[in-house]
Amino acid sequence: MRLIDTHAHLHFHQFEKDLDQIIKKLDSHKFAFVVNVGIDVEDSKKAIALSEKYEKLYCSIGIHPHEASGAPEDFLHTFEELLKNEKVVAIGECGLDYYRMLSPKELQREVFEKQLKFAKDVDMPVIVHIRDAYDEAYEILSKVGLPTSGGVVHAFSADEEWALKFVELGMYIGIGGPVTYPNNHTLRRVVRVVGIENILIETDCPYLAPQPVRGRRNEPIYVRFVVEEIAKILDMDIEDAVETIVKNAEELFKP
């Protein structure tokens, strides 16, 4: 059974001491690839550097909504240069986060729109972060549009009605550890409604560890708990489920 993690942060400090061991596990668990996600300009450079070091790591470049207020004026020029690296497969994570409000709403919207337009110009898929801002994020995505390759709503946290709206726009739904939490009935309904053909699996490691390892540092191999839960929800053979999801990811990111 091949596995995949479409959203990881392996360049974060939580993995400094044992990263080589974490990466070795990718081979033993038959990973196709992992997308290591950037959250600002300098962090994106770190994601690229790590992806160059390990064969199965790819990366994205982006500015997280929390980091919007610190985005350099010329960040898109820097992104143009970073895109010359063949390990870069997406733009993001970008989007809106009105839960913690670490950057003003207006700046979040501005930086999000710039990245969406840039992704369209360079025809790269987008990794979108949304929290407590689904109305406005949907409005911006509808207005600006998606690159032809589409995108994914990472760590999806809304209901099935919202999920279908984003699928209709041409986006995948990113499902991670929270789908395994006993009380998260909403996310399990989302999985049932959108179906396997519209799902990607992710960890968002080091965060959001699935239920069997909840409270511990998350890592790519724990994505198996996510796909096991998805297969159970959809009453599918796990190998059939994960193979479809891997194909979804390959279609979107084209590593």
Secondary structure, 3 states (H helix, E strand, C coil): CCEEEEEECCCCHHHCCCHHHHHHHHHHCCEEEEEEECCCHHHHHHHHHHHHHCCCEEEEECCCHHHHHHCCCCHHHHHHHHCCCCCEEEEEEEEEECCCCCCCHHHHHHHHHHHHHHHHHHCCCEEEEEECCHHHHHHHHHHHCCCCCCEEEECCCCCHHHHHHHHHHCEEEEECHHHHCCCCHHHHHHHHHHCHHHEEECCCECCCCCHHHCCCCCCHHHHHHHHHHHHHHHCCCHHHHHHHHHHHHHHHHCC
